[in-house]
Amino acid sequence: MDQESHLSSEEEVGEPSVIIGLVLSRFQHAVVLWFSRAKRRLLQGFTVFSTVLLLLWIAAFLYGTFYYSYMPKAAFSAPVYYYYRTDCESPSAFWCSYPVANVSLMTNRKHVLTFGQVYRMYLQLEMPDSPTNHEVGMFMIKTTCFSQDGGQVASSARTGMLRYRSDLLNTLGTLLFLPAFLSGAAEQKQVVEVELFSEFTDDPYSPSVMAVIEILSSKVQIYSSHLFVHAHFTGLRYLLFYYPVLSALIGVATNFTFLSFLFLLSYMR
């Protein structure tokens, strides 16, 4: 009788320890399983994130490559320096030729103009508001574009002149800006813009490398001169240039969708 009570008391003492051991074992197994699943999920998430980031970078790179290879230079400007002959036979004539300037249409040995692109080309003249220029009145500007082999690509002739102002307006303007004129902060000059080509398209077989600008007047006076070339974008180039952010978002998203589709096809196979 005493032995049976002793055995029952031992079973009662050992049963809680077994239960605790089973609970701890199951808890340890659950923790290990949770860490394993978390590790697997973390690895999968990192793989997906890296893949998406790589595809996004490739999509942006492809769009940037397309943009810089497809879009031409939007604007180009160059100073114009004129030269003329002075070794005249007649002592009464100081200039023996009209002012002529050669302007290169190349930068770093690369053509400035893109084939098939329409350009607007104009000349900006900074001229003194002098009696001599007013006496000259209207003058002609001849522009000729030449290729590498010396062939003529395009030619134009345009007119230019100072803006007319009456003697009364000249007197009032001089009195109004007299302090600025005396201090040198302002000058009596006018800026004249002459459009040389409204829709210039370069020849793909004989691209222009130089523009010769000749002013057909030996009396015209010029402070400085600049040649400006602006691209006239249409179609897709218009959207890419005037809406760069929207175009970039659409282009990168399109490339990313296409690359993701290819990646999923290759992964499923």
C-alpha positions as CSV (number, residue, x, y, z in Angstrom):
1,M,0.0,0.0,0.0
2,D,2.8,2.4,0.9
3,Q,4.6,1.4,-2.3
4,E,1.6,2.2,-4.5
5,S,1.2,5.6,-2.9
6,H,4.9,6.3,-3.4
7,L,4.7,5.4,-7.1
8,S,1.6,7.6,-7.6
9,S,3.3,10.5,-6.0
10,E,6.3,10.1,-8.3
11,E,4.1,10.0,-11.4
12,E,2.3,13.2,-10.2
13,V,5.7,14.9,-9.7
14,G,7.1,13.8,-13.1
15,E,4.0,14.5,-15.2
16,P,4.4,18.4,-15.0
17,S,8.0,18.2,-16.0
18,V,7.2,16.2,-19.0
19,I,4.5,18.7,-20.0
20,I,6.9,21.6,-19.6
21,G,9.5,19.8,-21.6
22,L,7.0,19.2,-24.4
23,V,5.9,22.8,-24.4
24,L,9.5,24.0,-24.5
25,S,10.3,21.6,-27.3
26,R,7.3,22.8,-29.3
27,F,8.1,26.4,-28.6
28,Q,11.7,25.9,-29.7
29,H,10.5,24.2,-32.9
30,A,8.1,27.0,-33.6
31,V,10.8,29.6,-33.1
32,V,13.2,27.8,-35.4
33,L,10.4,27.4,-38.0
34,W,9.5,31.1,-37.7
35,F,13.1,32.2,-38.1
36,S,13.5,29.9,-41.1
37,R,10.4,31.3,-42.7
38,A,11.5,34.9,-41.9
39,K,14.9,34.2,-43.4
40,R,13.4,32.7,-46.5
41,R,10.9,35.6,-46.9
42,L,13.7,38.1,-46.3
43,L,15.9,36.4,-48.9
44,Q,13.0,36.4,-51.4
45,G,12.2,40.0,-50.7
46,F,15.8,41.0,-51.2
47,T,15.9,39.0,-54.5
48,V,12.7,40.7,-55.8
49,F,13.9,44.1,-54.7
50,S,17.3,43.6,-56.3
51,T,15.7,42.4,-59.5
52,V,13.2,45.3,-59.7
53,L,16.0,47.8,-59.0
54,L,18.2,46.2,-61.7
55,L,15.4,46.2,-64.2
56,L,14.6,49.8,-63.3
57,W,18.2,50.9,-63.8
58,I,18.4,49.1,-67.2
59,A,15.1,50.8,-68.2
60,A,16.5,54.2,-67.3
61,F,19.8,53.5,-69.0
62,L,18.0,52.5,-72.2
63,Y,15.8,55.6,-72.2
64,G,18.8,57.9,-71.6
65,T,20.8,56.2,-74.4
66,F,17.8,56.6,-76.7
67,Y,17.3,60.3,-75.7
68,Y,20.9,61.4,-76.2
69,S,21.2,59.5,-79.5
70,Y,17.9,60.7,-80.9
71,M,17.7,64.3,-79.7
72,P,19.9,66.8,-81.5
73,K,21.5,69.9,-80.0
74,A,18.7,72.4,-79.4
75,A,20.8,75.6,-79.8
76,F,24.1,76.7,-81.0
77,S,25.8,80.1,-81.0
78,A,29.1,81.4,-82.1
79,P,30.8,84.8,-82.3
80,V,31.2,86.3,-85.8
81,Y,34.5,88.0,-86.6
82,Y,34.6,90.0,-89.8
83,Y,37.6,90.7,-91.9
84,Y,38.2,92.8,-95.1
85,R,41.0,94.0,-97.3
86,T,42.7,97.3,-96.7
87,D,45.5,97.2,-99.3
88,C,43.6,99.4,-101.6
89,E,45.1,100.9,-104.8
90,S,42.8,104.0,-104.5
91,P,43.8,106.2,-101.6
92,S,40.3,107.4,-101.2
93,A,38.9,103.9,-100.4
94,F,39.8,102.5,-97.0
95,W,38.0,99.2,-97.4
96,C,38.7,97.2,-100.6
97,S,36.1,94.5,-99.8
98,Y,32.9,93.9,-97.9
99,P,33.1,92.6,-94.3
100,V,33.3,88.7,-94.5
101,A,33.3,86.2,-91.7
102,N,33.8,82.4,-91.6
103,V,31.8,80.6,-88.9
104,S,32.6,77.0,-88.1
105,L,29.5,74.7,-87.8
106,M,31.5,72.0,-85.9
107,T,32.4,71.6,-82.2
108,N,35.0,69.1,-81.1
109,R,35.2,67.8,-84.7
110,K,31.5,66.9,-84.6
111,H,28.8,68.4,-86.7
112,V,26.5,70.8,-84.9
113,L,23.6,70.3,-87.3
114,T,21.7,66.9,-87.3
115,F,20.5,65.4,-90.5
116,G,16.8,65.7,-91.1
117,Q,16.3,68.4,-88.4
118,V,14.9,71.8,-89.3
119,Y,16.8,74.8,-87.9
120,R,16.2,78.5,-87.7
121,M,19.4,80.5,-88.3
122,Y,19.7,84.2,-87.5
123,L,22.4,86.8,-87.1
124,Q,22.5,89.3,-84.2
125,L,24.3,92.6,-84.9
126,E,25.2,95.1,-82.2
127,M,25.5,98.3,-84.1
128,P,26.2,101.9,-82.9
129,D,23.3,104.3,-83.4
130,S,25.5,106.5,-85.4
131,P,24.8,108.9,-88.3
132,T,26.9,106.7,-90.6
133,N,24.7,103.6,-90.0
134,H,21.6,105.7,-90.5
135,E,23.0,107.0,-93.8
136,V,23.7,103.4,-94.9
137,G,20.1,102.5,-94.4
138,M,19.2,99.1,-95.6
139,F,22.1,96.7,-96.3
140,M,22.2,93.1,-97.6
141,I,23.6,90.1,-95.7
142,K,24.6,87.1,-97.8
143,T,25.1,83.7,-96.1
144,T,26.5,80.6,-97.8
145,C,26.9,77.2,-96.1
146,F,29.8,75.0,-97.4
147,S,30.5,71.3,-97.0
148,Q,33.9,69.7,-96.2
149,D,34.8,69.4,-99.9
150,G,34.0,73.1,-100.6
151,G,30.6,72.5,-102.2
152,Q,27.8,74.9,-101.6
153,V,25.0,73.5,-99.5
154,A,22.6,76.4,-99.1
155,S,22.6,80.2,-99.7
156,S,20.5,83.1,-98.7
157,A,20.4,86.9,-98.9
158,R,18.5,89.0,-96.3
159,T,18.2,92.7,-95.6
160,G,18.8,94.5,-92.3
161,M,18.7,98.1,-91.0
162,L,18.6,100.1,-87.9
163,R,15.2,101.0,-86.4
164,Y,14.0,104.5,-87.3
165,R,13.7,107.1,-84.6
166,S,12.9,110.7,-85.1
167,D,15.3,113.5,-84.0
168,L,12.9,114.4,-81.2
169,L,12.9,110.8,-79.8
170,N,16.7,110.7,-80.1
171,T,17.1,114.0,-78.2
172,L,14.6,112.9,-75.4
173,G,16.3,109.5,-75.1
174,T,19.7,111.2,-74.9
175,L,18.6,113.6,-72.2
176,L,16.8,110.8,-70.2
177,F,19.8,108.4,-70.2
178,L,22.4,111.1,-70.1
179,P,23.8,110.0,-66.6
180,A,24.1,106.4,-67.8
181,F,25.8,107.5,-71.0
182,L,28.3,109.7,-69.1
183,S,29.1,107.0,-66.6
184,G,29.5,104.3,-69.3
185,A,26.7,102.2,-68.0
186,A,24.8,102.5,-71.3
187,E,25.7,103.0,-74.9
188,Q,23.9,104.5,-77.9
189,K,23.5,101.3,-79.9
190,Q,20.8,99.0,-81.4
191,V,20.7,95.3,-81.6
192,V,19.5,94.1,-85.0
193,E,18.4,90.5,-85.6
194,V,18.4,89.3,-89.2
195,E,16.9,85.9,-90.0
196,L,19.3,84.1,-92.4
197,F,17.4,80.8,-92.8
198,S,13.8,80.2,-91.5
199,E,13.8,76.4,-92.3
200,F,17.3,75.1,-92.9
201,T,17.8,71.4,-93.3
202,D,21.3,70.1,-93.7
203,D,22.3,67.8,-96.6
204,P,23.0,64.3,-95.2
205,Y,25.4,63.5,-98.1
206,S,27.3,66.8,-97.9
207,P,26.9,68.2,-94.4
208,S,27.7,71.8,-93.7
209,V,30.9,72.5,-91.9
210,M,31.2,76.3,-92.4
211,A,29.0,79.3,-92.9
212,V,30.4,82.3,-94.8
213,I,28.6,85.6,-93.8
214,E,29.2,88.6,-96.0
215,I,27.7,92.1,-95.4
216,L,27.3,93.8,-98.7
217,S,28.2,97.3,-97.5
218,S,31.6,98.8,-97.0
219,K,30.3,101.6,-94.7
220,V,28.3,99.7,-92.1
221,Q,29.6,99.9,-88.5
222,I,29.4,97.0,-86.1
223,Y,30.3,96.6,-82.5
224,S,29.9,92.8,-82.3
225,S,28.0,90.0,-84.0
226,H,26.8,86.5,-83.1
227,L,25.3,83.7,-85.1
228,F,22.5,81.7,-83.5
229,V,21.1,78.4,-84.6
230,H,17.9,77.0,-83.0
231,A,16.3,73.7,-83.7
232,H,12.6,73.6,-84.6
233,F,11.3,70.4,-83.0
234,T,8.2,68.6,-84.2
235,G,6.5,65.3,-83.4
236,L,8.3,63.0,-80.9
237,R,11.3,65.4,-80.5
238,Y,8.9,68.2,-79.5
239,L,7.4,66.0,-76.7
240,L,10.8,64.9,-75.6
241,F,12.2,68.4,-75.4
242,Y,9.3,70.4,-74.0
243,Y,7.9,67.7,-71.7
244,P,11.1,66.0,-70.4
245,V,9.8,64.7,-67.1
246,L,6.6,63.2,-68.5
247,S,8.5,61.7,-71.4
248,A,11.0,60.2,-69.1
249,L,8.4,58.7,-66.9
250,I,6.5,57.2,-69.8
251,G,9.7,55.9,-71.5
252,V,11.2,54.4,-68.3
253,A,7.8,52.8,-67.4
254,T,7.5,51.3,-70.9
255,N,11.0,49.9,-70.9
256,F,10.5,48.5,-67.4
257,T,7.2,46.8,-68.4
258,F,8.8,45.2,-71.4
259,L,11.9,44.0,-69.5
260,S,9.7,42.6,-66.7
261,F,7.7,40.7,-69.2
262,L,10.8,39.2,-70.7
263,F,12.2,38.3,-67.3
264,L,8.9,36.6,-66.3
265,L,8.9,34.6,-69.5
266,S,12.5,33.5,-69.0
267,Y,11.8,32.6,-65.3
268,M,8.7,30.6,-66.1
269,R,10.5,28.5,-68.7
